[in-house]
Amino acid sequence: MRADEAITGTARVIDKLGATIRRWSFTATTVGDWTWNGRDSAGRTVADGRYLFRVRGLDRAGNETVRDLAVQVDRTIESLTWNRPSFVPRSGQTDRFTMVLHRPATVTVAIYQGTILVRTIWRGRGLATGSYGWTWNGRTSAGAFVKPGTYRIVVDATSRIGPSRVSRNVTVKAP
């Protein structure tokens, strides 16, 4: 948060019924940031769903400013891992990613180097709750070996909660 002049107030996470789940206070500041770990004030993990992050502040003259931001808690993609952190495709090595879905979702999985799409694995595939994997041989969609470097697998999943995204890096090494 940034303000033109010092404000005092609160930052809160609010559930769909309007109850405060987590609360922070601040005094006479022009900047602030908060990290929420998905737990309530008692340390319990909150349910998946939509929440509201509200910052309410008063300046010295008593003028109020309120800003709201929607926050989505979504554990549809329970985990995403590579079997190993690096591999050498030109030596015949492969690497396998595994993902676990906590609930049914429509899933797109792709591999990128930076912002460049290298390979699409699944596009808009409807998957049930469970574990899924795919073995990568280090080749592009056209069949050519990728260059050595860092690659990122990106999983986009849309469930009843909404869209979510998780990514993990893997390193391709030269022989």
N, C-alpha and C positions, 0 to 999 in steps of 0.2 A: 504494500500500500504506500502511496505517496500523497501528501497533502501540501498545499501552498503555505499553510501556517499550522502551528502546533495544535493538535486535537487530543482529546482524552475520550476513551470509550471502550468498546468491546468488539471482539471478533467471535462469532459463534457458528457452530455447525448445527443446523436445524433439520429435524426429520420431517416426513410428509404430513405429520399431525401437528407440526408447529412446536414440538418440544425441543429444548436445547439439549444436544447430545454432548457437545464439548464447548468450552468457553475460555477465552483469554481476555485479559484486561490490559490496557495500555494507558499511559499518562503523558500528556504534554509532549507529543512526538510528531514529526512530519513524515516518518517512514516506519514501516513495520512489515514483517513477514512471519508466516506461521506455517508449520508443517504438521499435517494431520496424518496419523498412522492408521486411520480406520477404526479407532477404538473410542468408546465413550469415556466420560470422566472417571468411571470406576475401573477402566482398563479392559472392559469387555469388547470383543470384536462386534462391530455393528453388522446388521444384515445388508446384503446386496440391495441396491436400489438408488434412487435419486435423493440427494440432500441439497440443502441450501447453505452456502457460506455467506454470512452477513457481517459486514463491518459497519458499526454505528459509531460516529464520533461527534463530539461537540467542541467548537472552538471556544476561546475565552469569552466571547460575547454571548455564548449560549446558542449559536446557530448550529442546527443539526444537519449532518450529512449521513446518508445511508447508501451503501452499495451492496448489491447482491450478486452472487455468482453461483450457477448451478454446478454441483459436484456429483459425479456418478461413481458409486462403489460397485465394481463388477469383477467377480472372481470366476467368470466363465472359463477363462484360460487359467487353469490351476497351476500348470507348470509348462515350461518349454526348455529343453536341454539338448545340447549336442553330446554325442557319445564321448568325444574327445575334443580338446580345445584347438587342435591343429592336425592337418593331414597332408600327404603328398600324393595327389591324384596321378601324376605322371609316373609314379612308381607302383601304380595299381591300388593304392589305398583309397578307401571310401570313408565317409563319415555319416552317421545316422542321427537325425533329430527325432526327438520324441516329445509329443505334447499330450497333456491330459486336459480334457474338457470336463468341467464341473456340471455343465448342463448342455442340452442340445443347442446347436448354433449353426449358422451358415458361415463357412470358413473360406478365406483366401490365404494361401501361403505362397510367398515368393522370396527369392534370394537377390540381394542387392550388393553392389560394391559402391559405397557412398550413396549417391542418389540414382545411380544407373541400375536399371532392372537387368539382371543376369539370367534369371530363370523363373518362370511361374510353375509352381508345383500343383496347386489346386486353385481353382477360381470358382467362388460361389458354391462350394460343395456343402451339402447338408449333412451334418454329422451328429450322431447321438452322443450322450454322455459316455466317456471312456477314454482310452489311451490310443494314440495314433502315431505312426512314425513313417519315415521315408528316408531312403539311403541315397546320398548324393555322391556321384562319382567325380565331382569337380569339373563338370562340363556345363556349357551354356545350353540354352534351348536349341541352338543350332548344332550342338554336338561337339563344339571346340572346347579344348581345355581352357579354363580361366587362367589368368595370370596370377602369380603369387601375390598375396596381399590379404587384407582383412575383408571378410564378407559378413553380411548380416541377413539372417533369416527373419522375416516379418510375418507374423500371424495376425490377421484381422478377423475377428469373430463378431457376428451380430446375433444376439440371443434376445430373449424376452426382456432383459434388462436394458439392452441397447448395444451400441458398438463398443468394442474394446480392442486394444492392440498390445502385443508383446513382441519383443525382438531379442535375439541373442547373436553374438558374434562368433565367428569361427575363422581360423587362419589357414590359408592355403599356402603351403611351402613349396619351394623349388626342390627338385631331386638332388 
